[in-house]
Amino acid sequence: MKFAATVPLICSTLLSAIASIHWLSPANAQVQPLPASSPSEINPEDPNNLRPAAEASSLLSIKGGQRLMSEASSAVSSQNYPLASNKLKEARIVFNQLSNSYQQLFSSFSGIDNRVADTLRKKALETAQMRDEATYQLALVHRAQNQPELAFPLLVQIIKSQNPTRELGKKAYQQLFELGFVDSPFPRAKNTNSSSRK
């Protein structure tokens, strides 16, 4: 008796599931059009180079990030600190995204093709260095605007990324020392009057 009572319930559940699958099928899905993009231009002089010729004009590229850094430098020269700050923030985003992408690709190719992996690792390090340079410049812009509270966390990020023994890490620590955020200078001056043991 109980089995006979559950058959209609199972049938109605199956019909509901079939109807749901029908509405989720690709034929009933609404297709979102992809944004129109310009076709990649291929250099006819070098048919083996399949990179788009417009790569230099792309914002998400090393050259795009360098262009933002150059625009920021021009803004600093004319003391337009708000514009410089915006350009440096954009450059940091570009270089950070590039560095993370190269790092992920390096991890994917590691152990599969070491030549490709090594190239990707170098690109990840190069773009991370550029990101840290943009971060340092941004911290200096914040100092110029008398906003040390915005400079502190950026300088700490640089030291964490670079290590305090590398040149940029030392410069970032020096900024923190000048701002009074840290008390001890680094590297410490060597003590020339050290006493020798007898």
C-alpha positions as CSV (number, residue, x, y, z in Angstrom):
1,M,0.0,0.0,0.0
2,K,2.7,2.4,0.9
3,F,4.6,1.7,-2.3
4,A,1.4,2.5,-4.4
5,A,1.0,5.8,-2.6
6,T,4.6,6.9,-3.3
7,V,4.4,6.1,-7.1
8,P,2.4,9.3,-8.0
9,L,4.8,11.4,-5.9
10,I,7.9,9.9,-7.6
11,C,6.3,10.5,-11.0
12,S,5.5,14.2,-10.3
13,T,9.1,14.7,-9.0
14,L,10.5,13.1,-12.2
15,L,8.3,15.3,-14.4
16,S,9.4,18.4,-12.5
17,A,13.1,17.4,-12.9
18,I,12.6,16.7,-16.7
19,A,10.9,20.1,-17.1
20,S,13.8,21.8,-15.3
21,I,16.4,20.1,-17.5
22,H,14.4,21.1,-20.6
23,W,14.5,24.8,-19.5
24,L,18.2,24.6,-18.7
25,S,19.1,23.1,-22.0
26,P,21.4,25.1,-24.3
27,A,18.5,25.6,-26.8
28,N,16.6,27.6,-24.2
29,A,19.5,29.5,-22.8
30,Q,19.9,33.2,-23.5
31,V,23.2,33.8,-25.2
32,Q,25.0,36.9,-24.2
33,P,26.9,38.5,-27.1
34,L,30.6,38.8,-26.6
35,P,32.0,42.4,-26.7
36,A,33.3,43.3,-30.1
37,S,37.0,43.3,-30.3
38,S,39.3,44.3,-33.0
39,P,41.0,41.4,-34.8
40,S,44.6,40.8,-33.9
41,E,46.9,42.3,-36.4
42,I,49.7,40.1,-37.6
43,N,53.0,41.6,-38.8
44,P,53.3,40.5,-42.5
45,E,57.1,41.0,-42.3
46,D,57.3,38.2,-39.7
47,P,54.6,35.6,-40.2
48,N,56.0,33.5,-37.3
49,N,55.3,36.3,-34.8
50,L,51.6,35.9,-34.1
51,R,51.5,38.5,-31.3
52,P,49.0,41.3,-31.8
53,A,50.7,44.5,-33.1
54,A,48.5,46.5,-30.7
55,E,50.1,44.9,-27.6
56,A,52.1,48.2,-27.0
57,S,48.9,50.2,-26.8
58,S,47.2,47.7,-24.4
59,L,46.9,49.0,-20.8
60,L,47.4,45.5,-19.4
61,S,51.0,45.1,-20.5
62,I,54.4,46.0,-19.3
63,K,54.5,48.9,-21.7
64,G,51.1,50.0,-20.6
65,G,52.2,50.1,-16.9
66,Q,55.4,51.9,-17.9
67,R,53.4,54.5,-19.7
68,L,51.3,55.1,-16.6
69,M,54.6,55.4,-14.6
70,S,55.8,58.0,-17.1
71,E,52.6,59.9,-16.9
72,A,52.8,59.9,-13.1
73,S,56.4,61.2,-13.3
74,S,55.2,64.1,-15.5
75,A,52.4,64.8,-13.1
76,V,54.9,64.9,-10.1
77,S,57.1,67.3,-12.1
78,S,54.2,69.7,-12.5
79,Q,53.2,69.1,-8.8
80,N,49.9,67.6,-9.9
81,Y,49.9,65.1,-7.0
82,P,46.3,63.9,-7.3
83,L,46.9,62.9,-11.0
84,A,50.2,61.3,-10.1
85,S,48.5,59.4,-7.3
86,N,45.8,58.0,-9.7
87,K,48.4,57.1,-12.3
88,L,50.6,55.3,-9.8
89,K,47.6,53.4,-8.4
90,E,46.7,52.2,-11.9
91,A,50.3,51.2,-12.6
92,R,50.3,49.2,-9.3
93,I,47.2,47.4,-10.4
94,V,48.5,46.6,-13.9
95,F,51.9,45.4,-12.6
96,N,50.3,43.3,-9.8
97,Q,47.9,41.6,-12.2
98,L,50.7,40.9,-14.6
99,S,52.9,39.5,-11.9
100,N,50.2,37.3,-10.5
101,S,49.3,36.0,-13.9
102,Y,52.9,35.2,-14.8
103,Q,53.3,33.5,-11.4
104,Q,50.2,31.3,-12.1
105,L,51.5,30.4,-15.5
106,F,54.9,29.6,-14.1
107,S,53.3,27.2,-11.6
108,S,51.4,25.5,-14.4
109,F,54.5,25.0,-16.6
110,S,56.9,24.1,-13.8
111,G,58.0,20.5,-14.4
112,I,56.4,20.4,-17.8
113,D,58.5,22.8,-19.9
114,N,61.3,24.3,-17.8
115,R,62.4,26.7,-20.5
116,V,58.9,28.3,-20.6
117,A,58.6,28.1,-16.8
118,D,61.9,30.0,-16.4
119,T,60.8,32.7,-18.8
120,L,57.5,33.1,-16.9
121,R,59.3,33.2,-13.5
122,K,61.5,36.0,-14.8
123,K,58.5,37.9,-16.0
124,A,56.8,37.5,-12.7
125,L,59.8,38.8,-10.8
126,E,60.2,41.7,-13.3
127,T,56.6,42.9,-13.0
128,A,56.7,42.4,-9.2
129,Q,59.7,44.7,-9.1
130,M,57.9,47.3,-11.3
131,R,54.8,47.0,-8.9
132,D,57.1,47.7,-5.9
133,E,58.7,50.7,-7.7
134,A,55.2,52.1,-8.4
135,T,54.3,51.5,-4.8
136,Y,57.4,53.3,-3.6
137,Q,56.7,56.3,-5.9
138,L,53.1,56.4,-4.6
139,A,54.3,56.4,-1.0
140,L,56.5,59.4,-1.9
141,V,53.6,61.2,-3.5
142,H,51.6,60.6,-0.2
143,R,54.5,62.1,1.7
144,A,54.6,65.1,-0.6
145,Q,50.9,65.6,0.1
146,N,51.5,65.4,3.9
147,Q,49.6,62.1,4.1
148,P,52.0,59.8,6.0
149,E,49.1,57.6,7.1
150,L,48.7,56.5,3.5
151,A,52.4,56.1,3.0
152,F,53.1,53.7,6.0
153,P,51.2,50.7,4.7
154,L,52.7,51.0,1.3
155,L,56.2,51.1,2.6
156,V,55.6,48.1,4.8
157,Q,54.3,46.2,1.7
158,I,57.5,47.0,-0.1
159,I,59.7,45.7,2.7
160,K,57.6,42.5,2.9
161,S,57.9,42.0,-0.9
162,Q,61.5,43.1,-1.4
163,N,63.2,42.1,1.9
164,P,64.9,44.8,3.9
165,T,68.3,43.9,2.6
166,R,67.5,44.8,-1.0
167,E,67.9,48.3,-2.3
168,L,64.2,49.2,-2.6
169,G,63.5,47.5,0.8
170,K,66.3,49.7,2.4
171,K,64.8,52.8,0.8
172,A,61.3,52.0,2.1
173,Y,62.6,51.3,5.6
174,Q,64.5,54.7,5.5
175,Q,61.3,56.4,4.7
176,L,59.6,54.7,7.6
177,F,62.5,55.8,9.8
178,E,62.3,59.4,8.6
179,L,58.6,59.5,9.3
180,G,59.1,58.2,12.8
181,F,57.2,55.0,12.3
182,V,60.3,52.9,13.3
183,D,62.9,53.9,15.8
184,S,66.0,51.9,14.8
185,P,68.0,52.8,11.6
186,F,68.7,50.0,9.2
187,P,71.3,49.1,8.2
188,R,73.0,50.0,11.4
189,A,76.3,51.9,11.2
190,K,79.2,49.7,12.0
191,N,80.8,50.4,15.4
192,T,84.4,51.4,14.6
193,N,85.4,51.7,18.3
194,S,84.8,48.1,19.2
195,S,87.0,46.9,21.9
196,S,89.1,43.8,21.2
197,R,89.3,41.1,23.8
198,K,92.6,40.3,25.4
